[in-house]
Amino acid sequence: MVANSLNHWLGALFRRHHKEVVRYAARLIGNRDDGEEVVQNAYLRMVRVDSRSVDHPRSYLFKAARNAAIDFRIKLEREWSRRVELDQADSLSASDEFALRLEFRDKVATLSVLMNELPHACRTAFIMNKVEGHSHREIAEKLGISVSMVEKHIVRAFSHCRDVRREIDYL
């Protein structure tokens, strides 16, 4: 009986929100095929959940998709980090430096997904400032917006990252 209830619950979520959550995941990851894979992983996570304990199934599905997207990015980064030239293999031992680089890549993958959740102008302003080193005035001129709007975009990006960080730490 519990299996039927779970199947019904997941089936209803699928019918109502599948296209929307795939678009969301594809935006986070960068392409539709990987977005589909991410959503499938999100549904697999939801199989393990007691549907009676979920007050907002749609929100839970999107949160599961975001977490699956972060895991997907981390997995891709780890795969790429393992692809080394044979002549470099000796220098990449189980050193602290290598472990730190892997940890850094995990953080970059998570940040990448978080940035993709932001509106385009907000993400662009943040990257231009924090990654490329442009001043607020330069960004405002390049994007055709006010300096005040650039500041708001950057604050919004920081706030989003902080909120998600708290959410991850809470879990």
Secondary structure, 3 states (H helix, E strand, C coil): CHHHHHHHHHHHHHHHHHHHHHHHHHHHHCCHHHHHHHHHHHHHHHHCCCHHHCCCHHHHHHHHHHHHHHHHHHHHHHHHHHCCCHHHCCCCCCCHHHHHHHHHHHHHHHHHHHHHCCCHHHHHHHHHHHHCCCCHHHHHHHHCCCHHHHHHHHHHHHHHHHHHHHHHHHC
